[in-house]
């Protein structure tokens, strides 16, 4: 069974900040977004954040469902870095075949929105604080793999190389199926988790307005509000290019307006 974190969001909630739209990605259609920065940003310090509602599981072979990937190489984390749901429904962060973070618990709740945040600061003198993975506002500490990168290590994220949402572009495989909302990448900032969400009066982790955060050189904020341009970077940066995504893929199932879904684990 799945292990569930802090009161996951399984219903519409009352909050001072409403998320109006998400993007629905279908693995059968190979739907994803991508951009290639013109220059490198800060590859030592950055934040990756998104709200995700999964719709398909049972990836019993292959590399799982990719959330974010940067870089075109396949040798180490400086050539390619990725954040994904593994085929066993754990969360992985690393690159190539060398994973630095792997959770013990699995994420199979198709009724809930998960907020996933990977906060990176390899300049930190404390090795154990260079990588911080949060799910619904709680830091993951029960990890099957927990390897600290060298101090000042440079990852592929924020490099002048291809960055992708929802796909393994290196191997042309593993598109993600699910809804994704409030995508935030911060170049040069290791955010506090409370910059990205908050706990409401019912103990539920909910979104907050992130539009005022500084995304830096190669960061972004995707709110998916413009159906005519679903790759629009609402922070004013370079828009993402769409692959097999159309206006119909804009959705109103969001972390503050959660629709009922079928239980994918009841088979």
C-alpha positions as CSV (number, residue, x, y, z in Angstrom):
1,X,0.0,0.0,0.0
2,X,1.0,3.6,-0.3
3,X,2.4,5.5,2.7
4,X,0.6,8.8,2.9
5,X,2.2,12.0,4.2
6,X,0.8,15.0,6.0
7,X,-2.9,15.2,5.3
8,X,-2.6,14.9,1.5
9,X,-5.0,17.1,-0.6
10,X,-7.8,14.8,-1.7
11,X,-10.6,17.4,-2.0
12,X,-11.4,20.9,-2.9
13,X,-10.1,23.2,-0.2
14,X,-10.7,26.7,1.0
15,X,-7.5,28.8,0.8
16,X,-6.5,32.4,0.4
17,X,-4.8,31.4,-2.9
18,X,-6.6,29.4,-5.6
19,X,-4.8,27.5,-8.4
20,X,-7.1,27.9,-11.5
21,X,-5.4,25.5,-13.9
22,X,-3.1,22.6,-14.4
23,X,-1.7,20.7,-17.4
24,X,-2.8,17.2,-18.1
25,X,0.0,15.0,-19.6
26,X,-0.7,11.8,-21.4
27,X,2.1,9.2,-21.7
28,X,0.4,7.6,-24.8
29,X,0.7,10.9,-26.6
30,X,4.2,11.7,-25.5
31,X,3.2,15.1,-24.2
32,X,5.9,17.3,-22.6
33,X,7.5,20.7,-22.5
34,X,11.1,21.8,-23.1
35,X,13.4,24.8,-23.4
36,X,17.2,25.3,-23.9
37,X,18.7,28.3,-22.0
38,X,21.1,30.5,-23.9
39,X,23.6,30.5,-21.1
40,X,24.3,28.7,-17.8
41,X,22.9,29.9,-14.5
42,X,23.7,28.7,-11.0
43,X,24.2,24.9,-11.2
44,X,25.1,24.7,-7.5
45,X,22.1,26.3,-5.9
46,X,18.5,25.9,-7.2
47,X,15.0,24.7,-6.4
48,X,12.6,22.5,-8.4
49,X,9.0,22.5,-7.3
50,X,5.7,21.3,-8.7
51,X,2.2,20.0,-7.7
52,X,1.5,16.6,-9.3
53,X,-1.5,14.3,-9.4
54,X,-0.6,10.9,-10.9
55,X,-3.1,9.1,-13.2
56,X,-1.2,6.0,-14.3
57,X,1.1,3.5,-12.4
58,X,2.3,0.0,-12.8
59,X,5.5,0.9,-14.6
60,X,7.0,-2.6,-13.8
61,X,9.8,-2.2,-16.3
62,X,11.8,0.8,-17.7
63,X,12.8,4.0,-16.0
64,X,9.6,5.3,-14.5
65,X,7.8,8.6,-15.0
66,X,10.0,11.6,-15.5
67,X,9.0,14.9,-13.8
68,X,12.0,17.1,-14.7
69,X,15.2,16.5,-16.6
70,X,18.1,18.7,-17.7
71,X,21.1,17.9,-19.9
72,X,21.7,15.6,-22.8
73,X,24.5,13.4,-21.5
74,X,24.1,10.0,-19.7
75,X,27.3,9.8,-17.6
76,X,26.8,11.6,-14.3
77,X,24.8,14.3,-12.6
78,X,26.7,17.1,-14.3
79,X,25.7,15.9,-17.7
80,X,22.2,14.9,-17.0
81,X,20.1,15.4,-13.8
82,X,16.6,14.2,-13.3
83,X,13.7,14.1,-10.8
84,X,11.2,11.2,-11.4
85,X,8.9,8.6,-10.1
86,X,10.7,5.4,-10.4
87,X,9.0,2.3,-11.8
88,X,8.4,1.1,-8.2
89,X,6.7,4.5,-7.5
90,X,9.4,5.8,-5.3
91,X,10.9,9.2,-6.0
92,X,14.5,9.5,-7.4
93,X,16.8,12.4,-7.9
94,X,20.1,12.0,-9.6
95,X,21.5,11.5,-13.1
96,X,22.3,8.7,-15.5
97,X,22.4,5.5,-13.4
98,X,23.8,7.3,-10.3
99,X,21.0,8.3,-8.0
100,X,21.7,10.4,-5.0
101,X,18.2,10.4,-3.5
102,X,15.7,7.5,-3.5
103,X,12.7,7.3,-1.1
104,X,11.7,4.2,0.8
105,X,8.0,5.0,0.7
106,X,6.0,4.9,-2.5
107,X,3.6,7.4,-4.0
108,X,0.4,5.7,-5.4
109,X,-2.4,7.9,-4.2
110,X,-4.3,8.8,-7.4
111,X,-6.8,10.8,-5.5
112,X,-4.3,13.3,-4.1
113,X,-2.2,16.1,-5.2
114,X,1.5,15.8,-4.2
115,X,3.7,18.8,-3.8
116,X,7.2,17.8,-4.6
117,X,10.1,20.1,-4.0
118,X,13.8,19.4,-4.5
119,X,16.0,22.0,-2.9
120,X,19.7,21.9,-3.8
121,X,22.6,23.9,-2.4
122,X,26.0,22.1,-2.9
123,X,27.8,25.1,-1.4
124,X,26.4,24.1,2.0
125,X,29.2,23.1,4.4
126,X,26.9,20.4,5.9
127,X,26.9,17.5,3.5
128,X,23.6,16.2,4.6
129,X,21.9,19.5,3.8
130,X,23.0,19.8,0.2
131,X,20.0,17.9,-1.1
132,X,16.6,18.3,0.5
133,X,13.5,16.5,-0.8
134,X,10.1,17.6,0.5
135,X,6.7,16.1,-0.1
136,X,3.7,18.1,1.0
137,X,5.9,20.3,3.1
138,X,7.6,17.5,5.0
139,X,11.3,16.7,4.4
140,X,11.9,13.1,3.4
141,X,14.4,11.5,5.8
142,X,13.6,7.8,5.4
143,X,15.6,7.2,2.3
144,X,16.8,4.0,0.6
145,X,19.6,6.1,-1.0
146,X,21.0,9.3,0.4
147,X,24.3,10.3,-1.1
148,X,25.5,13.9,-0.6
149,X,27.2,15.4,-3.7
150,X,30.7,16.9,-3.3
151,X,30.7,20.5,-2.0
152,X,30.2,23.0,-4.9
153,X,29.2,20.2,-7.3
154,X,27.5,21.5,-10.4
155,X,24.4,19.7,-11.7
156,X,22.9,19.8,-15.2
157,X,20.0,21.9,-14.0
158,X,20.4,25.6,-14.9
159,X,23.0,24.6,-17.5
160,X,22.8,25.9,-21.1
161,X,21.4,22.6,-22.2
162,X,17.9,21.1,-22.8
163,X,15.5,21.3,-19.8
164,X,12.3,19.2,-20.0
165,X,9.0,18.8,-18.0
166,X,7.4,15.4,-18.2
167,X,9.8,13.3,-20.3
168,X,13.2,11.5,-20.6
169,X,14.4,13.2,-23.8
170,X,17.9,11.6,-23.6
171,X,16.4,8.1,-24.2
172,X,13.2,9.3,-25.9
173,X,11.1,7.4,-23.3
174,X,9.2,7.6,-20.0
175,X,6.7,10.4,-20.5
176,X,4.7,11.2,-17.4
177,X,1.0,10.6,-17.1
178,X,-0.8,13.0,-14.7
179,X,-1.7,16.5,-13.9
180,X,1.0,19.1,-13.1
181,X,0.5,22.6,-11.7
182,X,2.5,25.5,-10.3
183,X,5.8,24.5,-11.7
184,X,8.6,26.6,-10.1
185,X,12.3,26.5,-10.8
186,X,14.5,28.9,-8.9
187,X,18.0,29.5,-10.3
188,X,20.4,30.6,-7.6
189,X,18.0,30.1,-4.7
190,X,17.7,27.2,-2.2
191,X,14.1,28.1,-1.1
192,X,12.6,27.6,2.3
193,X,9.8,25.1,1.9
194,X,7.4,27.7,3.4
195,X,8.2,29.9,0.3
196,X,6.4,27.3,-1.8
197,X,3.4,26.3,0.3
198,X,1.8,26.5,3.7
199,X,-0.2,24.4,6.2
200,X,-3.9,25.4,6.5
201,X,-6.1,25.3,9.6
202,X,-6.9,21.6,8.9
203,X,-3.3,20.6,8.8
204,X,-3.3,20.2,5.0
205,X,-0.4,21.4,2.9
206,X,-1.7,23.9,0.4
207,X,-0.4,26.2,-2.4
208,X,0.5,29.8,-1.8
209,X,1.2,32.6,-4.3
210,X,4.7,32.1,-5.7
211,X,4.4,34.7,-8.4
212,X,6.7,37.1,-6.5
213,X,9.6,34.7,-6.1
214,X,12.8,35.6,-8.0
215,X,13.3,32.7,-10.5
216,X,16.8,33.8,-11.6
217,X,18.5,33.4,-15.0
218,X,17.2,30.0,-16.0
219,X,14.3,29.5,-13.6
220,X,10.6,29.6,-14.5
221,X,7.0,29.8,-13.2
222,X,4.5,27.8,-15.2
223,X,0.9,28.5,-14.2
224,X,-0.8,27.0,-17.3
225,X,-3.4,29.8,-17.3
226,X,-3.1,30.7,-21.0
227,X,-4.7,27.9,-23.1
228,X,-3.3,29.4,-26.2
229,X,0.3,29.2,-24.8
230,X,0.6,26.5,-22.2
231,X,4.3,26.8,-22.2
232,X,4.1,30.5,-21.1
233,X,6.7,31.4,-18.4
234,X,4.6,33.6,-16.2
235,X,7.7,35.0,-14.6
236,X,8.7,36.7,-17.9
237,X,11.4,34.3,-18.9
238,X,11.8,32.1,-22.0
239,X,8.6,30.2,-22.8
240,X,8.7,26.4,-23.1
241,X,8.1,24.6,-26.4
242,X,5.2,22.2,-26.4
243,X,5.4,18.6,-27.7
244,X,1.9,17.2,-28.7
245,X,0.2,19.6,-26.2
246,X,-2.8,21.5,-27.2
247,X,-5.3,23.8,-25.6
248,X,-7.5,20.9,-24.7
249,X,-4.8,19.7,-22.3
250,X,-5.4,22.7,-20.0
251,X,-7.3,21.3,-16.9
252,X,-9.2,22.7,-14.0
253,X,-8.3,19.8,-11.7
254,X,-5.9,21.6,-9.4
255,X,-4.4,21.4,-5.9
256,X,-7.3,23.7,-4.7
257,X,-10.0,22.2,-6.8
258,X,-9.4,18.4,-6.7
259,X,-11.7,16.3,-8.8
260,X,-12.7,12.7,-8.0
261,X,-10.7,10.1,-9.8
262,X,-10.7,6.3,-10.3
263,X,-8.5,4.3,-7.9
264,X,-5.7,3.0,-10.2
265,X,-4.6,0.5,-7.5
266,X,-8.0,-1.3,-7.4
267,X,-7.5,-4.0,-10.0
